[in-house]
Amino acid sequence: MRKNIHPETMIIIDSCVDYLKIWDKEIDDDLIWPKQKLLLDKYKPFMSFNKDKYKKIMKNVFINS
């Protein structure tokens, strides 16, 4: 919401770790989160990326750091 993380980044991370389902259950906000989630859901089909590449990057960043 502060524009620190791009929607593309959130979509890539979600494709690797599937966190948005959990956030849907945990976030109680009725104003901001539904709009953000809708934006991500609508944007996702238009993104093309190498999922394996980003999984490796995330593994290196989060596990090997």
C-alpha positions as a Markdown table, in Angstrom:
| # | Residue | x | y | z |
|---|---|---|---|---|
| 1 | Met | 0.0 | 0.0 | 0.0 |
| 2 | Arg | 2.9 | 2.3 | 0.5 |
| 3 | Lys | 4.2 | 1.3 | -2.9 |
| 4 | Asn | 7.3 | -0.4 | -1.5 |
| 5 | Ile | 6.5 | -3.8 | -3.0 |
| 6 | His | 5.3 | -4.0 | -6.6 |
| 7 | Pro | 2.3 | -6.1 | -7.4 |
| 8 | Glu | 4.5 | -8.2 | -9.7 |
| 9 | Thr | 6.8 | -9.1 | -6.8 |
| 10 | Met | 3.8 | -10.1 | -4.7 |
| 11 | Ile | 2.4 | -12.3 | -7.5 |
| 12 | Ile | 5.8 | -14.0 | -8.0 |
| 13 | Ile | 6.2 | -14.7 | -4.3 |
| 14 | Asp | 2.7 | -16.0 | -4.1 |
| 15 | Ser | 3.3 | -18.4 | -7.0 |
| 16 | Cys | 6.2 | -19.9 | -5.1 |
| 17 | Val | 4.9 | -20.0 | -1.5 |
| 18 | Asp | 1.1 | -19.5 | -1.9 |
| 19 | Tyr | 0.8 | -17.0 | 0.9 |
| 20 | Leu | -2.3 | -15.0 | -0.4 |
| 21 | Lys | -4.7 | -17.7 | 0.8 |
| 22 | Ile | -3.4 | -17.4 | 4.3 |
| 23 | Trp | -3.5 | -13.6 | 4.2 |
| 24 | Asp | -7.2 | -13.8 | 3.0 |
| 25 | Lys | -8.0 | -15.7 | 6.2 |
| 26 | Glu | -5.9 | -13.7 | 8.5 |
| 27 | Ile | -6.4 | -10.1 | 7.4 |
| 28 | Asp | -9.6 | -8.6 | 9.0 |
| 29 | Asp | -9.5 | -5.4 | 7.0 |
| 30 | Asp | -12.6 | -4.9 | 4.9 |
| 31 | Leu | -11.5 | -1.7 | 3.1 |
| 32 | Ile | -8.0 | -2.0 | 1.8 |
| 33 | Trp | -7.1 | -5.7 | 1.5 |
| 34 | Pro | -10.0 | -6.8 | -0.7 |
| 35 | Lys | -9.1 | -4.1 | -3.3 |
| 36 | Gln | -5.4 | -5.1 | -3.2 |
| 37 | Lys | -6.3 | -8.8 | -3.5 |
| 38 | Leu | -8.6 | -8.0 | -6.5 |
| 39 | Leu | -5.8 | -6.1 | -8.2 |
| 40 | Leu | -3.4 | -9.0 | -7.7 |
| 41 | Asp | -6.0 | -11.5 | -8.9 |
| 42 | Lys | -6.7 | -9.5 | -12.1 |
| 43 | Tyr | -3.1 | -8.8 | -12.8 |
| 44 | Lys | -1.8 | -12.3 | -12.4 |
| 45 | Pro | -3.0 | -13.8 | -15.7 |
| 46 | Phe | -1.0 | -11.2 | -17.6 |
| 47 | Met | 2.3 | -12.0 | -16.0 |
| 48 | Ser | 4.8 | -14.3 | -17.6 |
| 49 | Phe | 7.8 | -15.4 | -15.6 |
| 50 | Asn | 10.1 | -18.4 | -15.0 |
| 51 | Lys | 8.8 | -19.8 | -11.7 |
| 52 | Asp | 11.7 | -22.1 | -11.2 |
| 53 | Lys | 14.2 | -19.2 | -11.5 |
| 54 | Tyr | 12.4 | -17.2 | -8.8 |
| 55 | Lys | 12.1 | -20.2 | -6.5 |
| 56 | Lys | 15.9 | -20.6 | -6.7 |
| 57 | Ile | 16.4 | -16.9 | -6.0 |
| 58 | Met | 14.0 | -17.1 | -3.0 |
| 59 | Lys | 15.7 | -20.2 | -1.7 |
| 60 | Asn | 19.1 | -18.5 | -1.9 |
| 61 | Val | 17.9 | -15.3 | -0.3 |
| 62 | Phe | 15.9 | -16.9 | 2.6 |
| 63 | Ile | 17.7 | -20.1 | 3.3 |
| 64 | Asn | 21.3 | -19.5 | 2.4 |
| 65 | Ser | 21.5 | -16.0 | 3.9 |
